[in-house]
Amino acid sequence: MKENIPKKVKILFIIRVCLWLTALAATVFWIGYSIKLHNEGIFDPVEFGAFFRPVFYACLAITFIAILVSFRLYAVSKKIKSQQPAKEPEIWDLYDREGKRTGETFERKFGNYNKIPEGRYHLTVDLLVLHDDGTYLLTKRSDDKDVYPGYWEASAGGSAISGEEPLDAAKRELFEETGLIPDSMELINVLFKDTSRSIFYSYLVRVSCDKDSIVLQEGETTDYKWVDTAGLLAYVDSAEAIVSHNQRFEKYINTLRS
């Protein structure tokens, strides 16, 4: 799983980039200014110094301060990162084509989900959340995700950790990503996906919560909205939809169209 970099560190990095660009601009300016004076025929050391010295010292000061502050911010960023708690490794159980545990495990790291050996699968849960007022929950994936970053999805969910059963993983993922506790959970599909080495357990989750009580999980989701049936179908049929998610709920979605 990718480390969630604190927002402060990201902001400090942007500031440091701006400072370095400022230093570069100041350096380029005084070099260009000196060339300009030469081109205008100002060669006398006294006359040249009168024009050039103030600009040179100003640019030098700007460059020095920008570089100094940038290094200081780099030290602050390192300190913030060092204070982040170390994340426990995410370990998955591996399954065979029959959906049975093989006794093997796989350590999840950023971008390595496709390194699972051929013929082995990890357990993943999908959750379509239906409120008792008839609306559905859409969530927006974090830009830090290595799969479909920044996409809206009609699904919460994720991978089961070692030792979890599908329903347990579904309840945990629902709570982690939304803060919700289900009224009921109905298994509506099980699908093997060879390209991602996954077994998807797809659940329809019914809730009766306060619709403003959603708690987003840092590094996983960044926004949410509730849509009616027409809004869900419009999302499913749009170019912004995650097609693979929709396919896993295809049978249920087709019942909504009828």
Rosetta blueprint (number, residue, H / E / L):
1 M L
2 K L
3 E L
4 N L
5 I L
6 P L
7 K H
8 K H
9 V H
10 K H
11 I H
12 L H
13 F H
14 I H
15 I H
16 R H
17 V H
18 C H
19 L H
20 W H
21 L H
22 T H
23 A H
24 L H
25 A H
26 A H
27 T H
28 V H
29 F H
30 W H
31 I H
32 G H
33 Y H
34 S H
35 I H
36 K H
37 L H
38 H H
39 N H
40 E L
41 G L
42 I L
43 F L
44 D L
45 P H
46 V H
47 E H
48 F H
49 G H
50 A H
51 F H
52 F H
53 R H
54 P H
55 V H
56 F H
57 Y H
58 A H
59 C H
60 L H
61 A H
62 I H
63 T H
64 F H
65 I H
66 A H
67 I H
68 L H
69 V H
70 S H
71 F H
72 R H
73 L H
74 Y H
75 A H
76 V H
77 S H
78 K H
79 K H
80 I H
81 K H
82 S H
83 Q L
84 Q L
85 P L
86 A L
87 K L
88 E L
89 P L
90 E E
91 I E
92 W E
93 D E
94 L E
95 Y E
96 D L
97 R L
98 E L
99 G L
100 K L
101 R E
102 T E
103 G E
104 E E
105 T E
106 F E
107 E E
108 R E
109 K L
110 F L
111 G L
112 N L
113 Y H
114 N H
115 K H
116 I L
117 P L
118 E L
119 G L
120 R L
121 Y E
122 H E
123 L E
124 T E
125 V E
126 D E
127 L E
128 L E
129 V E
130 L E
131 H E
132 D L
133 D L
134 G L
135 T L
136 Y E
137 L E
138 L E
139 T E
140 K E
141 R E
142 S L
143 D L
144 D L
145 K L
146 D L
147 V L
148 Y L
149 P L
150 G L
151 Y L
152 W E
153 E E
154 A L
155 S L
156 A E
157 G E
158 G E
159 S E
160 A L
161 I L
162 S L
163 G L
164 E L
165 E L
166 P H
167 L H
168 D H
169 A H
170 A H
171 K H
172 R H
173 E H
174 L H
175 F H
176 E H
177 E H
178 T H
179 G L
180 L L
181 I L
182 P L
183 D L
184 S E
185 M E
186 E E
187 L E
188 I E
189 N E
190 V E
191 L E
192 F E
193 K E
194 D L
195 T L
196 S L
197 R L
198 S E
199 I E
200 F E
201 Y E
202 S E
203 Y E
204 L E
205 V E
206 R E
207 V E
208 S L
209 C L
210 D L
211 K L
212 D L
213 S L
214 I L
215 V L
216 L L
217 Q L
218 E L
219 G L
220 E L
221 T E
222 T E
223 D E
224 Y E
225 K E
226 W E
227 V E
228 D L
229 T H
230 A H
231 G H
232 L H
233 L H
234 A H
235 Y H
236 V H
237 D L
238 S L
239 A L
240 E L
241 A L
242 I L
243 V H
244 S H
245 H H
246 N H
247 Q H
248 R H
249 F L
250 E H
251 K H
252 Y H
253 I H
254 N H
255 T H
256 L H
257 R H
258 S L
